[in-house]
Amino acid sequence: MLKDIKNTTKHTSVYAIGNISIKIIGFILLPIYTNEAYLSKDDFGMLAILEATAQLLTVLLSLALSTSLTRWYWDNDYKHKQKSIVFTVLAFLLFLNVPVGLVLVAKATFFSKLIFSAESFAYLLQLTFITVFFRIVNTLTMQLLQIQSKSVYYTVTNVIKLLLVLTLTVVAVTKMGRGLNGIWEASIIGEVFLLLITLPFLLKNISFSFEWTILKEMFHYSYPLVLSNLAVIALTVTDRYMLNYMSGLVATGIYSLGLRLANTLKLVLTDSVMAAVAPVRMQKLNDPDNHRFFSKILTYTSFIGIIFLLLLSLFSLEAIKVITSTTEYWKASGIIGILSFSFLFSMVRVNLTTGLTLTKQSKIMGTLTFVTAALNIALNVALIPTWGMYGAAMATLVSQLLFTILTYFTAQKAYHIPYEIRKIGLAIGLAAIIVFVGIQLEEMHVALRLAIKMSLFIGFPFLLVVVGFYEKVELETLKSILQSWRHPGKLKENLTRLIKS
């Protein structure tokens, strides 16, 4: 099991490097996005709505076939048809999305009036629809790279694309005055570039044979996931649509800034871990130690997730003040802690779906997601009019917590895994206390405030010793790691050993 955890950690680290690069690029762009010389607060709020729309359409039009590909690719009954299965999924997605994309672009004026109550944003929506089309094709290629555990290829190509998009966006917004149009034009160029540089890999992994019978089986598995994924997106984008409707674009923009920063937890950790774990789950289906492997993956990722959460939550105000001088955006710091806990529960929930994935219980996942999405909408309606963006954040937190609890009991019933729930619960509870204390310090002098917050952050792993979070072997391993890495002169030696292990 230790070898599997090391291998998974290695791939997770590579994916994390790419995802950290995404966040760094995002942080570089935030001072531009929040500078009213380039984008107004209304523009930033509109950008949040357009991004939510792109998320929604990508999930709807991809039909969860990329997820099905992960399940079928390593199935022993179909290993000899891997390339034809990839071609089948690609051909069907193109057959569906080319005409749908053309219709959406042609009807952009209608959707502009529907979403923004004005026809003047039709071009922006056309750019969004075109981006979605290329993103769906690229998602299939990126999923295939993850399935084959080509983490370096995946990361390098994504980082190159992002650097291109960053450069084009900065030039378009700051030099050419293209505003939101420039942001989405740069996005399209980036997606086309990614498609071109990964096309040789995609072509190498297809054979021109359409597997209609297998596609029907994949549909049977994926259609509940489509509904489930739509509900997940509804769960994550409802807040922005409702804030726009009830409180306006300015409130939506401020909320979006807090969401972008809190989303670091999902992008850097959750997406990286699941990209590494997804291909391993099916390969370990019949291994005798798979239960402990899945259990420890949840424990360790939860621990790292809480560390990220504390970093984001405790220092959110200071981070936002560095990012933007527009004082109205500083209000976003108040919701980052709430949203960070939401993303933490989401990460835990994704890990807990292992049992449902292994037993192909996609309909159950869809049902749970719909129940949670309905609750989220109801909570947004109830809380936003009174609490504004805080109400939206609380609606997300409560919904994600309930979703996680329901998933745990349902997944355990389908496929029991001895997760260390008590340990994880203690760590989350302790983190909540620390974040609450940190919030009370916001009126202090900055030097004293930072000193106390840093003490709380550094002290968290040691407080876990007191509550019995670590096993004896884990404490011994941590001690060994600290001893081997504390000498700067051995950095090259340690990195070499890590890569080859």
Secondary structure as GFF3:
##gff-version 3
##sequence-region A 1 501
A	DSSP	alpha_helix	2	33	.	.	.	ID=ss1
A	DSSP	alpha_helix	41	62	.	.	.	ID=ss2
A	DSSP	alpha_helix	65	73	.	.	.	ID=ss3
A	DSSP	three_ten_helix	79	81	.	.	.	ID=ss4
A	DSSP	alpha_helix	82	106	.	.	.	ID=ss5
A	DSSP	alpha_helix	108	116	.	.	.	ID=ss6
A	DSSP	alpha_helix	122	147	.	.	.	ID=ss7
A	DSSP	alpha_helix	151	170	.	.	.	ID=ss8
A	DSSP	pi_helix	171	175	.	.	.	ID=ss9
A	DSSP	alpha_helix	179	204	.	.	.	ID=ss10
A	DSSP	alpha_helix	212	247	.	.	.	ID=ss11
A	DSSP	alpha_helix	249	262	.	.	.	ID=ss12
A	DSSP	alpha_helix	264	265	.	.	.	ID=ss13
A	DSSP	pi_helix	266	270	.	.	.	ID=ss14
A	DSSP	alpha_helix	271	283	.	.	.	ID=ss15
A	DSSP	alpha_helix	290	314	.	.	.	ID=ss16
A	DSSP	alpha_helix	316	323	.	.	.	ID=ss17
A	DSSP	three_ten_helix	327	332	.	.	.	ID=ss18
A	DSSP	alpha_helix	333	352	.	.	.	ID=ss19
A	DSSP	alpha_helix	354	358	.	.	.	ID=ss20
A	DSSP	alpha_helix	362	387	.	.	.	ID=ss21
A	DSSP	alpha_helix	389	414	.	.	.	ID=ss22
A	DSSP	alpha_helix	421	439	.	.	.	ID=ss23
A	DSSP	alpha_helix	446	466	.	.	.	ID=ss24
A	DSSP	alpha_helix	472	485	.	.	.	ID=ss25
A	DSSP	three_ten_helix	488	490	.	.	.	ID=ss26
A	DSSP	alpha_helix	491	500	.	.	.	ID=ss27
###
